[in-house]
Amino acid sequence: EDLGFPPDDVKDALSFLSDYNLVVYYSTLLPNVVFTTPQVLLDKVTELTERVYQLSNPGKSPKHPCPTRGEYKIMRDHGIISTQILKDFPKHYGPGLFTEEDLVEIFEYLYIFARLENGTFFMPALLPPFTPDELHQLLKASTPLLFHFEDSCAPAGLFCALVVCLTSNRIRWKARHDLDPLMGTKSNAVCFHIPGLRLVITLADSFNQFEVH
């Protein structure tokens, strides 16, 4: 406005710059906010992954004690994040400019978060993977449908994005968080309960292919 550019021209220019990764701009989600660096969003992911690491390894972070309330245990064990947890990390937020709700919208759009119920979100990338032996034990009783990739390995982050898509409100497959220790949810394998069917489908990432059991 100060430079006298028409609003539509400004949005078109920002979208063009965003296409070439010069800025980060989500015209439909946050039309009045421009990220001049993606580091802002990367920092929000880092905060969550660091906290899960601290919760899983309390003796390695004596200078940074972690909250002990139950929702942090749920985040560590199941990758489920509450709105309150997001508020515990105020870095980069600005009232009226960029809020926790805005972050959720962006992370849903990017398939980082799957919205669940009661203001919670599922982020499978927070979970540790099954070990090769655990994965073999989980999958050995069935013959899988395999999905191979041209470059011999799956693109980084694709499996977690797929899990988010399947567990989001758009499809509503239910990840089985109650199956412990081997039949559960990890970053490289998820057991899904299909609503309306007495059926469990296991989706697994075995590095060079995806498996459906």
Beta strands, then each sheet from edge to edge (+ up, - down):
strand 1: 80-82
strand 2: 114-115
strand 3: 120-122
strand 4: 145-148
strand 5: 174-175
strand 6: 185-186
strand 7: 189-193
strand 8: 200-205
strand 9: 209-212
sheet 1: 1+ 3- 2+
sheet 2: 4+ 9- 8+ 7- 5+
sheet 3: 4+ 9- 8+ 7- 6+
end
